[in-house]
Amino acid sequence: MFVSIIIGITCGMVLGGINYLLMRGNNPIVPTNVIKALIVSLDPAILEEVAFRCVFFAFCLSMAEGELKSRFQRFTGWFMMIVPHILPHMLFSMTNGIIESILSWLISLVLYIVVFGFVFAFLQKKRDVTSAMIAHGFVDWIRFCIFGLPI
């Protein structure tokens, strides 16, 4: 358990720094109470890791009768652990229907998948759900402390 906490905090700090760098150009800095930010960050950290990753992966395992044997099954398992988690974050970022915004949206989608979605899925699949929840919570906590609460 201690190792999971250390891994989660370390990954969360690195990804939180990356998230800060990605957000600083488009978002004003609105410092927030760190305790409120911590409490609010628990919701996505726990809910999204369990509801969007564990449940979808468990569904894939169930459909494959407990073991992902083929390449397609393994790809589907990873896909279902990553994409359903990323899409809700991306759906409202498209501003209009022109080609430039679609291209920008696709680039953002791939960036989110590679930087955040894959890392959290990897932590959960190869380590445990605790490390993924801590890393996710830490990323959100850093974002909420610097850029304000989403509510």
N, C-alpha and C positions, 0 to 999 in steps of 0.2 A: 504494500500500500504506500509506503514512504517513497519508493522508487517511482510509482505512478504520479505522486504529487510533484516530485522534483521534475519529472519529464513533462508533466502538464504545465507547470509554471515556466519552465525553460522554453518550451514551444510557444506558449502564450505570450511570453515577453518578445520573442523574435517576431512572431506573427503580428503582435500588437504594434511593434515598431514599423513593420511593413505596412500595416493598415494605416498608421499615422501618416507615413510618407505618401501613400496613395490618396488620402483624404485631405491633406493640408492645403492643396491648391484650390479646392472647390468648396470648402466648408470653413465658416468662421470658427475661431476658437472661443468656446463658451465654457469656462471652467465650472465644474459641478462639485457638489459635496461628494467626497469619495465613498462615504458610507451609503448614501442613496444610490450612487452609481454601482456599488457592489451588489446591493439588494436587487436592483433592476437587472443587472447582468446575469443573475442566477436563473432567471426565467428562460432566456434563449439557450443558455448553456445546458440546462437540464432538459428542457422540453425538446429542443431541436435535436440534440444528440440521441435522445431516446425515441422520440416520435418519428424523426426523419431518417435516422440511420438504423437503429436497432430493429424497429418494426419492419422496415423495408427489407433489411438483410434477412431477418427471420422469415419473412414471406418468401424470399428467394430460396432459402434453405428448405422450407416446407415444400415448395414446388419441386425441388430437386431431391426430395426424400432424404434430407439430412446431410447431404454432401455435394458440394459443387465440383463435379468431376471434369466436365468438358471445358474447353476454352470459352465457349459461348456462355456457359453457366457462370464461370468465374467473372467474365466481362460484365454480365448482367448483374451479378452481385455487387461489383464495384460501382457500376453505373447507378444502381439503385441506392447505394450508400452516399453517392455524391450529388447527383443531379437534382433529386427532389429537395435536397437541403439548399442548394444554390438558387434554384429558380424563383422562390418567393422573394429573395433579395434582389433579383434582377427584373422582375416583372414591371415595376413602376419606374424603372430608370430610363425607359425609352421616352424621349420627349416628343418626337414627331415621327412620321412615317417616311422621311426621306432616306436615301441610300446612305448618306454619311452617318446618320444616327443609328441605322441598322448595323453598319459596319462597326461603329464605336461600341454598340451594345454587344455584338458578338465578341469583340476583343475583350471587353470587360467580363463577359461570361467565361471565356477561356481562362482569363487571369484569375477570376474567383475560383474556378474549378481547380486549377493547378496549385495556386498558392494556399487557398483555405480548404476547399472541399476535399481534395485528395489528402492533405495532411491530417485533417480531423478524422477522415475515414481510415487512414492508415493507422493512426493512434488507436482507434477503437478496435480495428480488426486484428492488429498485430500485438497490441499491448492490452488495453482494457478500456471500458467505457469511462472509468474515472479519469484517466489521463486526458481523454478527449473532452470531457465536460470541463475539466479545469482549464485546459488550453483555450477552449472556446469562451469560457467565462472570463478568462484573463484578457483576451483580445477585446471582448465587448466592454469590460471594465475600463480598460485603457481608453477606448474610443469614447465611452460615456463621460469619463473624467475630463477629457480634453475638449470634446465637441458637443457636450451637453447630452441630456437624457432624451430618448426618443418620444417621451410622453409629455 
